């Protein structure tokens, strides 16, 4: 049904699209309501309105170039530019225009303006996000390539297992494992042991890290298995696991342990040989027997400390074990302390110090008296240092001496220098008080061997 002229005019006037018409000279002769509202034009007579005045100066060429070319060639054109709206807001309008003719005579251009500002903003935001995503993907791909290369070099195998323990994903493993359980893929006792680890993690939710050994073609091998439960990727929990062949490391550890035991055995032999040399030499020379006995006991103390070091798996020795080894023969010593440990390099010096304190107290101090007693206590403070104190309680004041022997030097400057700690020694009316603060960190810094030798001599 053909529209009446009034109906078409109402349709053009009421459409939300911004419509316009220009004459053959490029002058604007019609704006519909949407376009008039955009520019704030109330008078339908457009003689006094210059639409180009709302165009931003730096965008003029974006409009007038296509406009002039379209007018000259009487062809359609499209352009985008920024305009100032009636409320002062800057908006981007996309113009689509086409020539119109009447009886073959060119009468001007008819066009529609579309406000694409929000669309441009969305597109710009989308472009930014796409660039960020592309960058993230490049980084992720680079990280993935590095991970794959590193795991391939290291031999690290990784896998994911469902609640039935079947492989759902694998890295550095044959594709044939997918859909199978470890028992089905590996087989034998090894597969059953791996399944037991994965099942325990799946049931308890607690991560696992353990080593398993097995024999292949007569050769013993070790794997380090680590596993944890994950809820990612679905409703049912799964297990992520890794396996690393640590056979070379285990064999090296065994070799080092053998070497360490051999070295410790040789060190003990040196103590024994030194002790024998001292005792044999003393028989043919005019040497005080007390001196020989003192030196022999000190060497024996060092040998016992060496035994404690050999029994330790991590080069740390229990303070309690050192105290018990050197004071168990003394009945009036009250020993108390927490489960503290010392670095291996400090253990021999604490053993020597406790031996010296016990021996001197038994000869000259509180333990030489019937009612005398000693308190030995230690604890690790907030800084991680061991604080240990030897306090004697004598019924009668001990005799003071201005002479400094080897024992005094050992308990003060030698001990402080060797352990990197601080020492206080005081002779009070109730007996000797000796206390020390000893760093217990693994990276304990001490003086070099030549400096320690100078202190001992």
C-alpha positions as CSV (number, residue, x, y, z in Angstrom):
1,X,0.0,0.0,0.0
2,X,1.7,3.2,-1.0
3,X,2.4,5.8,1.7
4,X,0.9,9.2,1.4
5,X,3.2,12.2,1.3
6,X,2.2,13.2,4.9
7,X,2.9,9.7,6.1
8,X,6.3,9.6,4.6
9,X,7.1,13.0,6.0
10,X,6.0,11.8,9.5
11,X,8.1,8.6,9.1
12,X,11.2,10.6,8.2
13,X,10.6,13.1,11.0
14,X,10.1,10.5,13.7
15,X,12.8,8.0,12.8
16,X,15.7,7.8,15.4
17,X,18.2,8.0,12.5
18,X,19.7,11.3,11.8
19,X,18.7,12.2,8.2
20,X,19.8,15.2,6.1
21,X,19.7,16.5,2.6
22,X,21.9,19.0,0.8
23,X,21.5,20.8,-2.5
24,X,23.7,20.8,-5.5
25,X,25.8,23.6,-4.0
26,X,26.5,21.6,-0.8
27,X,24.2,23.7,1.4
28,X,22.1,21.8,4.0
29,X,18.4,22.2,3.2
30,X,16.9,19.6,5.4
31,X,17.4,18.0,8.8
32,X,15.0,15.6,10.5
33,X,14.1,15.9,14.1
34,X,16.8,13.5,15.4
35,X,19.5,15.5,13.5
36,X,18.1,18.9,14.6
37,X,18.1,17.7,18.3
38,X,21.7,16.6,17.9
39,X,22.8,20.0,16.8
40,X,20.2,22.0,18.8
41,X,18.5,23.4,15.7
42,X,15.0,24.6,16.3
43,X,14.1,26.5,13.2
44,X,13.3,24.3,10.2
45,X,14.6,27.1,8.0
46,X,18.3,26.3,7.8
47,X,19.6,29.5,6.1
48,X,21.3,30.6,9.2
49,X,22.7,27.2,10.3
50,X,26.3,26.1,9.3
51,X,26.7,22.4,10.2
52,X,30.5,22.6,9.6
53,X,30.8,24.9,12.6
54,X,30.2,21.9,14.8
55,X,33.0,19.9,13.2
56,X,36.2,19.7,15.1
57,X,38.9,21.7,13.2
58,X,41.4,18.8,13.1
59,X,38.7,16.5,11.5
60,X,37.6,18.9,8.7
61,X,39.6,17.2,6.0
62,X,38.1,13.8,7.0
63,X,34.7,15.2,6.0
64,X,35.3,17.7,3.3
65,X,37.7,15.6,1.3
66,X,35.1,12.8,0.7
67,X,32.3,15.3,0.5
68,X,33.9,17.4,-2.3
69,X,34.9,14.3,-4.2
70,X,31.4,12.9,-3.9
71,X,29.8,16.2,-5.1
72,X,32.3,16.5,-8.0
73,X,31.8,13.0,-9.2
74,X,28.2,12.8,-8.1
75,X,28.9,9.5,-6.3
76,X,28.2,8.1,-2.8
77,X,30.8,8.5,0.0
78,X,31.3,7.6,3.6
79,X,33.3,9.4,6.3
80,X,33.8,9.6,10.1
81,X,34.6,12.7,12.1
82,X,34.1,14.3,15.5
83,X,31.3,16.8,16.1
84,X,30.3,18.9,19.0
85,X,26.8,18.1,20.1
86,X,24.4,20.7,21.4
87,X,25.2,19.8,25.0
88,X,28.9,20.3,24.3
89,X,29.7,16.6,24.2
90,X,32.2,15.4,21.5
91,X,30.6,12.6,19.5
92,X,31.8,10.6,16.5
93,X,29.4,10.6,13.5
94,X,29.6,8.2,10.6
95,X,28.1,9.7,7.5
96,X,26.7,7.6,4.6
97,X,25.6,9.8,1.7
98,X,24.4,9.2,-1.8
99,X,23.5,11.5,-4.7
100,X,19.9,12.0,-5.7
101,X,18.5,13.0,-9.1
102,X,15.2,14.2,-10.6
103,X,14.6,13.5,-14.2
104,X,18.4,13.0,-14.6
105,X,19.3,16.3,-13.0
106,X,21.7,16.1,-10.0
107,X,20.0,17.9,-7.1
108,X,22.5,17.2,-4.2
109,X,23.2,14.6,-1.6
110,X,21.0,12.6,0.8
111,X,22.6,11.1,3.9
112,X,22.3,9.6,7.3
113,X,24.5,10.2,10.3
114,X,25.1,7.5,12.8
115,X,26.5,8.2,16.3
116,X,29.2,5.6,16.6
117,X,31.0,7.1,19.6
118,X,30.0,4.3,22.0
119,X,30.7,1.7,19.4
120,X,34.2,3.2,18.8
121,X,34.8,3.2,22.5
122,X,33.8,-0.4,22.8
123,X,35.9,-1.3,19.8
124,X,38.9,0.5,21.2
125,X,38.4,-1.3,24.5
126,X,38.1,-4.6,22.6
127,X,41.2,-3.8,20.7
128,X,43.1,-3.1,23.9
129,X,41.9,-6.3,25.5
130,X,42.7,-8.2,22.3
131,X,46.3,-6.8,22.4
132,X,46.6,-7.7,26.1
133,X,45.2,-11.1,25.4
134,X,47.6,-11.6,22.5
135,X,50.5,-10.5,24.7
136,X,49.4,-12.8,27.5
137,X,49.1,-15.7,25.0
138,X,52.6,-15.0,23.7
139,X,53.9,-15.0,27.3
140,X,51.9,-18.2,28.1
141,X,53.2,-19.9,24.9
142,X,56.7,-18.8,25.7
143,X,56.4,-20.1,29.3
144,X,54.8,-23.3,28.0
145,X,57.7,-23.8,25.6
146,X,60.2,-23.2,28.3
147,X,58.4,-25.5,30.7
148,X,58.3,-28.3,28.0
149,X,62.0,-27.8,27.3
150,X,63.0,-27.7,30.9
151,X,60.9,-30.8,31.8
152,X,62.2,-32.6,28.8
153,X,65.8,-31.9,29.8
154,X,65.1,-32.8,33.4
155,X,63.2,-35.9,32.6
156,X,60.2,-34.7,34.7
157,X,57.0,-36.6,33.8
158,X,53.6,-35.1,34.8
159,X,50.1,-36.5,34.7
160,X,46.5,-36.0,35.7
161,X,44.3,-38.8,37.0
162,X,40.6,-39.1,37.5
163,X,38.9,-40.6,40.5
164,X,39.5,-44.1,39.0
165,X,43.2,-43.2,38.8
166,X,43.2,-43.3,35.0
167,X,45.5,-41.0,33.1
168,X,43.5,-38.1,31.6
169,X,46.6,-36.0,30.7
170,X,50.3,-36.7,30.5
171,X,53.5,-34.8,29.7
172,X,56.8,-36.6,29.0
173,X,54.9,-39.9,29.0
174,X,53.8,-42.0,26.0
175,X,50.3,-41.3,24.7
176,X,49.5,-45.0,25.3
177,X,49.1,-44.2,29.0
178,X,45.9,-42.2,28.5
179,X,42.8,-44.0,29.7
180,X,44.8,-46.5,31.7
181,X,45.6,-46.7,35.4
182,X,49.3,-46.9,36.5
183,X,48.8,-50.6,37.2
184,X,47.6,-51.2,33.7
185,X,50.2,-48.9,32.0
186,X,53.3,-49.7,34.1
187,X,52.2,-53.0,35.5
188,X,53.6,-55.1,38.3
189,X,54.5,-54.0,41.8
190,X,55.6,-50.5,40.6
191,X,52.2,-49.7,39.2
192,X,50.5,-50.8,42.4
193,X,52.8,-48.6,44.5
194,X,52.2,-45.6,42.4
195,X,48.4,-46.2,42.6
196,X,48.6,-46.5,46.4
197,X,50.2,-43.0,46.5
198,X,47.6,-41.4,44.2
199,X,44.7,-43.1,46.0
200,X,45.9,-41.8,49.4
201,X,46.1,-38.3,48.0
202,X,42.7,-38.6,46.4
203,X,41.1,-39.8,49.7
204,X,42.8,-37.6,52.2
205,X,43.4,-34.4,50.1
206,X,46.9,-34.2,51.6
207,X,49.8,-33.7,49.2
208,X,52.4,-36.5,49.0
209,X,56.1,-36.5,48.3
210,X,57.9,-39.8,48.4
211,X,60.6,-41.9,46.8
212,X,60.1,-45.3,45.4
213,X,62.7,-47.8,44.2
214,X,62.3,-50.6,41.8
215,X,64.5,-52.9,39.7
216,X,64.6,-52.8,35.9
217,X,66.7,-55.5,34.1
218,X,68.7,-56.1,37.2
219,X,69.4,-52.4,37.9
220,X,67.9,-50.6,40.9
221,X,66.3,-47.2,40.1
222,X,64.6,-44.5,42.2
223,X,61.7,-42.2,41.3
224,X,60.6,-39.2,43.3
225,X,56.8,-39.1,43.2
226,X,54.9,-35.9,44.1
227,X,51.1,-35.6,44.0
228,X,48.3,-33.3,45.1
229,X,44.5,-33.3,44.7
230,X,42.8,-30.7,42.5
231,X,39.2,-29.7,42.0
232,X,39.8,-27.8,38.8
233,X,38.3,-29.0,35.6
234,X,35.1,-30.5,36.8
235,X,32.9,-31.5,39.8
236,X,34.9,-34.6,40.8
237,X,38.4,-34.3,42.3
238,X,41.4,-35.3,40.4
239,X,45.1,-35.9,41.1
240,X,48.0,-34.1,39.6
241,X,51.3,-36.1,39.9
242,X,54.9,-35.8,38.8
243,X,57.6,-38.4,38.6
244,X,61.3,-37.6,38.4
245,X,64.1,-40.2,37.9
246,X,66.5,-39.5,40.8
247,X,68.7,-42.6,40.4
248,X,71.8,-40.6,39.7
249,X,71.3,-38.4,42.7
250,X,70.6,-41.4,45.0
251,X,73.8,-43.2,43.7
252,X,75.8,-40.0,44.3
253,X,74.3,-39.7,47.8
254,X,75.3,-43.3,48.6
255,X,78.8,-42.6,47.3
256,X,79.0,-39.4,49.4
257,X,77.8,-41.3,52.5
258,X,80.4,-44.0,52.0
259,X,83.1,-41.3,51.6
260,X,81.8,-39.4,54.7
261,X,81.9,-42.6,56.8
262,X,85.4,-43.4,55.5
263,X,86.5,-39.8,56.3
264,X,85.0,-40.0,59.7
265,X,86.7,-43.3,60.4
266,X,90.0,-41.8,59.3
267,X,89.5,-38.8,61.6
268,X,88.8,-41.1,64.5
269,X,91.9,-43.1,63.7
270,X,93.9,-39.8,63.8
271,X,92.5,-39.1,67.2
272,X,93.4,-42.6,68.3
273,X,96.9,-42.4,66.8
274,X,97.5,-39.0,68.4
275,X,96.3,-40.3,71.7
276,X,98.6,-43.3,71.4
277,X,101.6,-41.1,70.5
278,X,101.0,-38.8,73.5
279,X,100.7,-41.8,75.9
280,X,103.7,-43.6,74.5
281,X,105.8,-40.5,74.5
282,X,104.8,-39.7,78.0
283,X,106.2,-43.0,79.2
284,X,109.7,-42.1,78.0
285,X,109.6,-38.5,79.2
286,X,109.1,-36.7,82.4
287,X,105.4,-35.7,81.7
288,X,102.8,-35.0,84.3
289,X,100.2,-37.9,84.2
290,X,97.4,-35.5,84.8
291,X,98.4,-33.6,81.6
292,X,98.4,-36.9,79.6
293,X,95.0,-37.8,81.0
294,X,93.6,-34.4,80.3
295,X,94.7,-34.4,76.7
296,X,93.5,-38.0,76.2
297,X,90.0,-37.1,77.6
298,X,89.8,-34.1,75.3
299,X,90.7,-36.2,72.3
300,X,88.1,-38.8,73.3
301,X,85.5,-36.0,73.6
302,X,86.3,-34.9,70.0
303,X,86.0,-38.5,68.8
304,X,82.5,-38.9,70.5
305,X,81.4,-35.6,68.8
306,X,82.6,-37.0,65.5
307,X,80.4,-40.0,66.1
308,X,77.4,-37.7,66.6
309,X,78.1,-35.9,63.4
310,X,78.3,-39.1,61.5
311,X,74.9,-40.3,62.9
312,X,73.3,-37.0,61.8
313,X,71.6,-37.0,58.3
314,X,71.8,-33.2,57.9
315,X,75.0,-32.1,59.5
316,X,73.2,-31.0,62.6
317,X,73.6,-32.4,66.1
318,X,71.2,-32.4,69.1
319,X,72.3,-30.2,72.0
320,X,70.7,-32.7,74.3
321,X,72.8,-35.6,72.9
322,X,76.0,-33.6,73.3
323,X,75.1,-32.8,76.9
324,X,74.2,-36.4,77.7
325,X,77.4,-37.8,76.1
326,X,79.7,-35.5,78.1
327,X,77.9,-35.2,81.5
328,X,76.2,-38.6,82.0
329,X,78.9,-39.6,84.5
330,X,78.1,-36.6,86.7
331,X,75.1,-37.1,89.1
332,X,74.6,-33.6,90.4
333,X,74.0,-31.8,87.1
334,X,70.4,-30.8,86.4
335,X,70.0,-30.7,82.6
336,X,67.0,-29.0,80.9
337,X,66.4,-27.7,77.4
338,X,64.3,-27.8,74.3
339,X,64.9,-29.9,71.2
340,X,67.6,-27.6,69.8
341,X,70.2,-28.5,67.3
342,X,73.6,-27.1,66.3
343,X,75.4,-26.9,63.0
344,X,78.0,-29.7,62.7
345,X,80.9,-27.2,62.8
346,X,79.9,-25.9,66.3
347,X,79.1,-29.3,67.9
348,X,82.8,-30.3,68.7
349,X,83.4,-27.0,70.4
350,X,80.2,-27.3,72.6
351,X,81.3,-30.9,73.4
352,X,84.8,-29.7,74.5
353,X,83.2,-26.8,76.5
354,X,80.9,-29.1,78.4
355,X,83.6,-31.7,79.1
356,X,85.9,-28.9,80.3
357,X,83.2,-27.4,82.6
358,X,82.3,-30.8,84.0
359,X,86.0,-31.8,84.6
360,X,86.9,-28.5,86.3
361,X,83.7,-28.5,88.5
362,X,84.5,-32.0,89.6
363,X,88.1,-31.0,90.5
364,X,87.7,-27.5,91.8
365,X,84.1,-26.3,91.7
366,X,80.7,-27.2,92.9
367,X,80.8,-30.9,92.1
368,X,83.9,-31.3,94.2
369,X,81.7,-30.6,97.3
370,X,79.2,-33.0,98.8
371,X,76.3,-30.6,98.6
372,X,77.3,-28.8,95.4
373,X,75.2,-28.9,92.3
374,X,75.1,-27.6,88.7
375,X,72.3,-26.4,86.5
376,X,72.7,-26.6,82.7
377,X,69.9,-25.1,80.6
378,X,69.4,-24.0,77.1
379,X,66.8,-22.6,74.7
380,X,66.5,-21.2,71.2
381,X,65.5,-17.5,71.2
382,X,63.4,-15.7,68.7
383,X,66.4,-14.8,66.6
384,X,67.2,-18.5,66.2
385,X,70.3,-18.4,68.4
386,X,71.0,-21.0,71.1
387,X,71.3,-19.6,74.6
388,X,73.0,-22.0,76.9
389,X,74.1,-21.5,80.6
390,X,76.1,-23.5,83.1
391,X,75.5,-22.3,86.7
392,X,77.3,-23.8,89.7
393,X,75.9,-23.7,93.2
394,X,78.7,-24.3,95.8
395,X,78.3,-24.4,99.6
396,X,81.6,-22.5,100.0
397,X,83.0,-19.9,97.6
398,X,85.5,-21.4,95.1
399,X,89.1,-20.3,95.1
400,X,89.9,-17.6,92.5
401,X,92.9,-17.8,90.2
402,X,94.4,-15.2,88.0
403,X,96.1,-17.7,85.8
404,X,94.5,-18.5,82.5
405,X,95.1,-22.1,81.3
406,X,93.9,-23.8,78.2
407,X,90.6,-24.6,79.7
408,X,89.8,-21.0,80.3
409,X,90.9,-20.0,76.8
410,X,88.8,-22.8,75.4
411,X,85.7,-21.6,77.3
412,X,86.1,-18.0,76.2
413,X,87.9,-16.7,73.1
414,X,88.4,-20.0,71.4
415,X,84.8,-21.0,71.8
416,X,83.4,-17.6,70.7
417,X,85.7,-17.5,67.7
418,X,84.9,-21.0,66.5
419,X,81.1,-20.8,66.9
420,X,80.7,-17.2,65.8
421,X,78.9,-16.5,69.1
422,X,79.3,-14.6,72.4
423,X,80.5,-16.0,75.7
424,X,80.4,-14.7,79.3
425,X,82.4,-16.4,82.1
426,X,82.2,-15.2,85.7
427,X,83.4,-16.6,89.0
428,X,80.7,-15.7,91.7
429,X,80.6,-16.4,95.4
430,X,78.3,-19.4,94.7
431,X,80.5,-20.7,91.9
432,X,81.2,-20.5,88.2
433,X,78.7,-19.0,85.8
434,X,79.3,-19.7,82.1
435,X,76.9,-18.7,79.3
436,X,77.0,-18.5,75.5
437,X,74.9,-17.4,72.6
438,X,75.5,-19.5,69.6
439,X,74.1,-19.0,66.1
440,X,72.3,-22.1,64.9
441,X,71.5,-21.1,61.3
442,X,72.9,-23.4,58.6
443,X,74.8,-20.6,57.0
444,X,76.7,-19.9,60.2
445,X,79.7,-17.7,59.5
446,X,82.9,-18.5,61.4
447,X,86.5,-17.4,61.1
448,X,88.8,-19.3,58.7
449,X,90.9,-22.2,59.9
450,X,94.1,-20.3,60.2
451,X,92.4,-17.7,62.5
452,X,91.0,-20.5,64.7
453,X,94.4,-22.1,64.9
454,X,95.9,-18.8,66.0
455,X,93.3,-18.6,68.8
456,X,94.0,-22.2,70.0
457,X,97.8,-21.6,70.1
